[in-house]
Amino acid sequence: MIVVAQQQRPPDADTDDETDGGDDDESDEVEERLTKGEIFEVLRNQRRRYVLQFLKQDNRPVELGDLAQQIAAWEYETTLEGVTPEQRKRVYTTLQQTHLPKMDTSGILEFDSDRGVIEPTERTRDISVYLEIVPGREFAWRELYLSLGAISCALVAALWLEIYPLTALSNLVWMAVIAVAVTVTAVAHIYHERNMRLGHGEQPPELSYGER
């Protein structure tokens, strides 16, 4: 599985820079933004991705107990009612002691350990996480595009050498075939990527993909 993460720049960020007109403000903004390395370090763990999925879904403060219950249901592939006390406690403990403090330190969320409440932050909304899951013998999208490019090059070479029966169709028709193939692939890729983003559906994309 490949995790691709980025921070979305707020629409009014450019306006603010122009209004303030100071290099100091620009430096402060850069310091506040997480690096890709920091994002990957936090979100390479599945349980922390589940936390982000939950927060992106509701975008409201949540109690640690409710969060642990939902994540346990996802991890053990059961309903909220089907989670056992042992499963919930196992998730609760690791969230409280390890994962939530780490995410709080990075600013991806705010964790009040005394109250047991987790709140989303601006970074929660700004971070866009796309998961590319390639199980078994399936191609990754980059390999699919590479295959399309190789086939297109081979087709062009065959037409240049006037190899029959490819010459039975005009060059314009073959160009149209290649264009349609690339366009259809790109549309399918965009649709797939949208469904593989954390917070897009009711459950993590890793689980949604496994049901297909």
Buried (B, 14 or more C-beta within 10 A) or exposed (E): EEBBBEBEEEEEEEEEBEEEEEEEEBEEBEEEBBEEEBBBBBBEBBBBBBBBBBBBBEEEBBEBEBBBBBBBBBBBEEEEEEBEEEBBEBBBEBBBEEBBEBBBEBBBBBBEEEEBBBBBBEBBBBBBBBBBBEEEEEEEBEEBBEEBEEEBEEBBEBBEEEEEEEEEEEEEEBBEEBEEEBEEBEEEBEEBBEBBBBBBBEBBBBBBBEEE
